[in-house]
Amino acid sequence: MDWLCCFKASDPELADGHSSSSSGKGKSLEGIIKYGFSLVKGKANHPMEDYHVAKFVQLQGHELGLFAIYDGHLGHSVPAYLQKHLFANILKEDEFWVDPGRSISKAYERTDQAILSNSSDLGRGGSTAVTAILMDGLKLWVANVGDSRAVLSRGGMAVQMTTDHEPNSERGSIENKGGFVSNLPGFLIAINF
């Protein structure tokens, strides 16, 4: 049996809500697939800004495992927005059942555009995102933006399923799109568009 785990490099995440120091577990609607989660607040001297989703739902005759971590930067508003809207945007894509990969990519982009359009309400903060969708316990779709990761345990061995997006290594691409990368006191790196 393989196990899926999503985590931020230093701050793991929880199940279906705003995070606080806690842990929990659950299982698929059929009870065959089990998951667990744990949250540990980092050393930063500010409140936890991470949100998560960990649940199974029934949709159009399919069982979907929805798992995500949204690691907030400079506030709660963007990760809270992602928690409320990203999976909804993915699942309402017309092609979701035919081409999940394309639908996930389109929904990430559409959600990003909505965040940018609502920046006056959401504030200057941002978030990383890592999502995993398990379809009928058979197919797993994983996507990420930023340095939050998805890891699969296969036979007790960790298999990293995502590649971290690091601003310093992607500086050229960021700057070509009109953004910039800078070091801020108390933060490693800030990216602005």
Backbone hydrogen bonds in HBPLUS format (Angstrom, degrees):
<---DONOR---> <-ACCEPTOR-->    atom                        ^
c    i                          cat <-CA-CA->   ^        H-A-AA   ^      H-
h    n   atom  resd res      DA  || num        DHA   H-A  angle D-A-AA Bond
n    s   type  num  typ     dist DA aas  dist angle  dist       angle   num
A0003-TRP N   A0153-SER O   2.89 MM 150  4.80 155.2  1.96 134.2 142.5     1
A0153-SER N   A0003-TRP O   2.55 MM 150  4.80 162.8  1.57 148.3 154.9     2
A0005-CYS N   A0151-VAL O   2.62 MM 146  5.05 150.4  1.70 162.2 172.0     3
A0151-VAL N   A0005-CYS O   2.57 MM 146  5.05 173.9  1.58 168.5 170.8     4
A0007-PHE N   A0149-ARG O   2.74 MM 142  5.31 159.9  1.78 149.6 156.8     5
A0149-ARG N   A0007-PHE O   2.69 MM 142  5.31 166.3  1.71 155.6 155.4     6
A0017-GLY N   A0052-HIS O   3.26 MM  35  5.73 135.3  2.47 124.2 135.5     7
A0052-HIS N   A0017-GLY O   3.27 MM  35  5.73 145.5  2.39 138.3 148.2     8
A0019-SER N   A0050-ASP O   3.12 MM  31  5.75 164.5  2.14 157.7 154.1     9
A0039-LEU N   A0022-SER O   2.83 MM  17  5.48 153.3  1.90 177.0 172.9    10
A0024-GLY N   A0037-PHE O   3.01 MM  13  5.45 157.0  2.06 141.2 143.0    11
A0037-PHE N   A0024-GLY O   2.89 MM  13  5.45 151.8  1.97 156.9 152.8    12
A0026-GLY N   A0035-TYR O   2.98 MM   9  5.46 155.7  2.04 148.1 149.0    13
A0035-TYR N   A0026-GLY O   2.95 MM   9  5.46 163.9  1.98 144.5 144.7    14
A0028-SER N   A0033-ILE O   2.70 MM   5  5.17 150.5  1.79 151.5 160.0    15
A0031-GLY N   A0028-SER O   2.82 MM   3  4.81 142.1  1.97  98.9 111.5    16
A0072-GLY N   A0049-GLU O   2.99 MM  23  4.78 136.0  2.18 118.7 126.2    17
A0051-TYR N   A0070-TYR O   2.93 MM  19  5.13 158.5  1.97 144.0 151.1    18
A0070-TYR N   A0051-TYR O   2.88 MM  19  5.13 166.1  1.89 150.0 147.3    19
A0053-VAL N   A0068-ALA O   3.09 MM  15  4.95 149.9  2.18 129.4 128.4    20
A0068-ALA N   A0053-VAL O   2.83 MM  15  4.95 148.8  1.92 144.9 141.5    21
A0055-LYS N   A0066-LEU O   3.00 MM  11  5.44 155.2  2.06 147.7 155.7    22
A0066-LEU N   A0055-LYS O   2.74 MM  11  5.44 169.4  1.75 173.4 176.7    23
A0057-VAL N   A0064-LEU O   2.82 MM   7  5.32 156.9  1.87 150.8 158.1    24
A0064-LEU N   A0057-VAL O   2.81 MM   7  5.32 169.1  1.82 162.5 166.0    25
A0059-LEU N   A0062-HIS O   2.78 MM   3  5.22 163.8  1.81 154.3 159.6    26
A0062-HIS N   A0059-LEU O   2.88 MM   3  5.22 155.1  1.95 114.3 122.7    27
A0136-ASP N   A0063-GLU O   2.71 MM  73  4.85 162.7  1.74 166.3 166.7    28
A0065-GLY N   A0134-LEU O   2.82 MM  69  4.68 158.9  1.86 135.3 142.6    29
A0134-LEU N   A0065-GLY O   2.89 MM  69  4.68 157.3  1.94 133.0 140.7    30
A0067-PHE N   A0132-ALA O   2.97 MM  65  5.11 159.1  2.02 158.0 160.0    31
A0132-ALA N   A0067-PHE O   2.79 MM  65  5.11 147.8  1.89 154.7 156.2    32
A0069-ILE N   A0130-VAL O   3.01 MM  61  5.48 146.6  2.13 148.1 157.9    33
A0130-VAL N   A0069-ILE O   3.06 MM  61  5.48 143.7  2.20 150.2 158.8    34
A0128-THR N   A0071-ASP O   3.08 MM  57  5.10 150.1  2.17 124.9 132.1    35
A0073-HIS N   A0126-GLY O   2.85 MM  53  5.05 157.2  1.90 136.4 132.8    36
A0126-GLY N   A0073-HIS O   2.85 MM  53  5.05 153.7  1.92 141.5 150.1    37
A0080-ALA N   A0076-HIS O   3.02 MM   4  6.00 155.1  2.08 155.4 163.3    38
A0081-TYR N   A0077-SER O   2.96 MM   4  6.09 150.2  2.05 141.3 149.5    39
A0082-LEU N   A0078-VAL O   2.92 MM   4  6.21 161.4  1.95 156.4 160.9    40
A0083-GLN N   A0079-PRO O   2.93 MM   4  6.11 160.2  1.97 145.9 151.2    41
A0084-LYS N   A0080-ALA O   3.11 MM   4  6.32 150.0  2.20 143.1 150.4    42
A0085-HIS N   A0081-TYR O   2.87 MM   4  5.99 150.5  1.95 152.6 161.3    43
A0086-LEU N   A0082-LEU O   2.90 MM   4  5.06 159.3  1.94 133.9 140.8    44
A0089-ASN N   A0085-HIS O   2.82 MM   4  5.96 157.8  1.87 157.6 163.7    45
A0090-ILE N   A0086-LEU O   2.95 MM   4  6.24 154.7  2.01 150.6 157.9    46
A0091-LEU N   A0087-PHE O   2.88 MM   4  6.07 172.2  1.89 159.7 160.6    47
A0092-LYS N   A0088-ALA O   3.08 MM   4  6.18 135.4  2.28 142.8 153.2    48
A0093-GLU N   A0090-ILE O   3.24 MM   3  5.61 163.6  2.27 110.1 114.9    49
A0096-PHE N   A0093-GLU O   3.11 MM   3  5.35 167.9  2.13 115.9 118.4    50
A0098-VAL N   A0095-GLU O   2.91 MM   3  5.20 133.7  2.13 111.0 124.9    51
A0099-ASP N   A0095-GLU O   2.66 MM   4  5.48 179.0  1.66 171.3 171.2    52
A0103-SER N   A0099-ASP O   3.07 MM   4  6.29 162.8  2.10 155.9 161.4    53
A0104-ILE N   A0100-PRO O   2.83 MM   4  5.99 157.3  1.88 155.3 160.5    54
A0105-SER N   A0101-GLY O   3.09 MM   4  6.30 165.0  2.12 147.8 151.7    55
A0106-LYS N   A0102-ARG O   2.91 MM   4  6.13 165.0  1.94 152.8 156.8    56
A0107-ALA N   A0103-SER O   2.90 MM   4  6.01 157.3  1.95 146.0 152.5    57
A0108-TYR N   A0104-ILE O   2.92 MM   4  6.12 156.1  1.97 152.1 158.3    58
A0109-GLU N   A0105-SER O   3.10 MM   4  6.35 163.3  2.13 149.0 153.1    59
A0110-ARG N   A0106-LYS O   2.83 MM   4  6.06 161.4  1.86 150.7 156.4    60
A0111-THR N   A0107-ALA O   2.86 MM   4  5.89 159.3  1.90 146.3 152.0    61
A0112-ASP N   A0108-TYR O   2.92 MM   4  6.10 154.0  1.99 145.9 153.4    62
A0113-GLN N   A0109-GLU O   2.97 MM   4  6.23 159.2  2.01 150.3 155.5    63
A0114-ALA N   A0110-ARG O   3.01 MM   4  6.26 151.2  2.09 143.2 151.1    64
A0115-ILE N   A0111-THR O   2.96 MM   4  6.24 152.6  2.03 147.5 154.7    65
A0116-LEU N   A0112-ASP O   2.96 MM   4  6.27 163.4  1.99 153.3 157.4    66
A0117-SER N   A0113-GLN O   2.87 MM   4  6.06 153.9  1.94 145.5 153.2    67
A0118-ASN N   A0114-ALA O   2.99 MM   4  6.12 134.0  2.21 138.8 150.1    68
A0118-ASN N   A0115-ILE O   3.16 MM   3  5.12 131.2  2.41  94.8 107.8    69
A0119-SER N   A0116-LEU O   3.31 MM   3  5.05 162.1  2.34 106.1 105.3    70
A0121-ASP N   A0118-ASN O   2.94 MM   3  5.48 135.6  2.14 115.0 126.4    71
A0122-LEU N   A0118-ASN O   2.88 MM   4  6.06 158.8  1.92 153.6 160.5    72
A0123-GLY N   A0119-SER O   2.81 MM   4  5.37 143.9  1.94 139.3 143.9    73
A0129-ALA N   A0145-VAL O   2.88 MM  16  5.22 160.6  1.92 152.6 155.5    74
A0145-VAL N   A0129-ALA O   2.75 MM  16  5.22 153.8  1.82 155.5 160.0    75
A0131-THR N   A0143-ALA O   2.86 MM  12  5.40 160.8  1.90 153.5 159.9    76
A0143-ALA N   A0131-THR O   2.98 MM  12  5.40 156.4  2.03 147.8 153.2    77
A0133-ILE N   A0141-TRP O   2.80 MM   8  5.14 155.3  1.86 147.4 155.9    78
A0141-TRP N   A0133-ILE O   2.89 MM   8  5.14 160.5  1.93 143.8 150.2    79
A0135-MET N   A0139-LYS O   2.71 MM   4  5.13 165.7  1.73 160.8 163.2    80
A0138-LEU N   A0135-MET O   2.87 MM   3  5.84 168.9  1.88 133.5 135.5    81
A0139-LYS N   A0135-MET O   3.24 MM   4  5.13 166.6  2.26 138.8 142.2    82
A0165-HIS N   A0146-GLY O   2.90 MM  19  4.68 170.7  1.90 122.7 125.6    83
A0161-MET N   A0150-ALA O   2.80 MM  11  5.37 166.5  1.82 150.8 152.7    84
A0152-LEU N   A0159-VAL O   2.81 MM   7  5.01 169.9  1.82 147.5 148.7    85
A0159-VAL N   A0152-LEU O   2.67 MM   7  5.01 148.3  1.77 150.0 161.0    86
A0154-ARG N   A0157-MET O   2.85 MM   3  5.22 161.5  1.88 154.9 151.2    87
A0157-MET N   A0154-ARG O   3.04 MM   3  5.22 163.6  2.07 110.0 114.6    88
A0169-SER N   A0166-GLU O   3.14 MM   3  5.57 122.0  2.49 109.6 122.9    89
A0170-GLU N   A0166-GLU O   3.06 MM   4  6.20 131.4  2.31 147.8 161.8    90
A0170-GLU N   A0167-PRO O   3.16 MM   3  4.98 134.0  2.38  93.3 106.3    91
A0174-ILE N   A0170-GLU O   3.04 MM   4  6.30 163.0  2.07 159.0 164.4    92
A0175-GLU N   A0171-ARG O   2.85 MM   4  6.05 167.5  1.86 159.6 162.7    93
A0176-ASN N   A0172-GLY O   2.88 MM   4  6.02 152.2  1.96 147.5 155.5    94
A0177-LYS N   A0174-ILE O   3.16 MM   3  5.32 140.6  2.33  99.2 110.3    95
A0179-GLY N   A0174-ILE O   2.98 MM   5  5.26 153.4  2.05 151.5 143.9    96
A0178-GLY N   A0175-GLU O   3.04 MM   3  5.10 160.1  2.08 108.5 111.2    97
A0180-PHE N   A0192-ASN O   2.85 MM  12  5.50 137.9  2.03 144.8 157.9    98
A0192-ASN N   A0180-PHE O   3.08 MM  12  5.50 156.8  2.13 150.1 157.4    99
A0182-SER N   A0190-ALA O   3.01 MM   8  5.33 154.1  2.08 145.5 153.3   100
A0190-ALA N   A0182-SER O   2.73 MM   8  5.33 152.0  1.80 157.7 167.4   101
A0187-PHE N   A0184-LEU O   3.01 MM   3  5.28 163.7  2.04 130.2 133.0   102
